[in-house]
Amino acid sequence: MTDDEGLTDERQQLLIVTGMSGAGRSTACKALEDLDWFVVDNLPPEMITPLIEVAGKARDSLPKLAVAMDVRGGRLLESFTSFVVKLRQSHDVRVIFLDATDDTLVRRFESVRRPHPLQGDGTILEGIEFERARLREVRESADIIIDTSALNVHQLAKRIIERFGEPDQHRIAVTVMSFGFKYGMPTDADMVADVRFLPNPFWEPDLRAFTGRDKQVSDYVLAQEGAEEFVDAYVETLEPVFHGYERENKRHATIAIGCTGGKHRSVAMTEHLAQLLRGNPELSVTVRHRDLGRE
């Protein structure tokens, strides 16, 4: 089996996601959606071919299509190899097969207290064995096989992102946002820092009309005792947080920096913090000033 690192063909990219029930198909689909793939799951087998044909006509708006299918594929599974060969005449097709050991699958079904889709009146293990036999040809046709036995949902999602994401999509998207406490705390912040310990430029007549984006205000704020030390320490504090986000496959983070009105101190500190964070190649950093411009 090959393990291609990327999908570079100019034709429409088509990913078929399949594998053993309980091996993580839903998790893989969610990860692909986060990577801007158009994902269709639980589609009746007879509708898969029409869907691919329609998507092919809309290639510009649907450049990356993922179709998830399981053992209920019926006759499509019986002719899976020829089905894929035909698709490859017009699409850049990859087949990913998610697998796990029998013991692992049994434990997963027992933990959610759901029957295996093929067990009928038998045991979970008998259903797994029946499914494995039916999917043998599909597994042999797969381009990528991922054994999820030792993976949790976050680790599986990370595997999918590493294989099918663009370089920028591997990074954590960090929004550094300034705000004013008098307008309320931001509800979408993951972390909040308070810089009201610094002198307020509002009380300096020559600075009041400017904002933290202006050099004279920024220089004033960063020159205050403890300002640079605070930002440097905060960047160091955030390093293990971002490592944890990566392990848990959390791809977005919002850091809010607050002062009284969201115009001077928080703006200057937000810009400076963002500048330092941009030195981390694992982060994609944007800046937002929530309350700048308010009276």
Buried (B, 14 or more C-beta within 10 A) or exposed (E): EEEEEEBEEEBBBBBBBBBBBBBBBBBBBBBBEBBEBBBBBEBEBEEBEEBBEEBBEEBEEBBBBBBBBBBBBEEBBEEBEEBBEEBBEEBBBBBBBBBBBBEBBBBBBEEEEEEBBBBEEEEBBBBBBBBBEBBEEBBEBBBBBBBBBEBEBBBBBBBBBEBBBEEEBBBBBBBBBBBBBEBEEBEEBBBBBEBEEBBBBBEBEEBEEBBBBBEEBBEBBBEBEEBEEBBEEBBEEBEEBBEEBBEBBBBEBBBBBBBBBBBBBBBBBBBBBBEBBBEBEEBBBEBBBBBBEEE
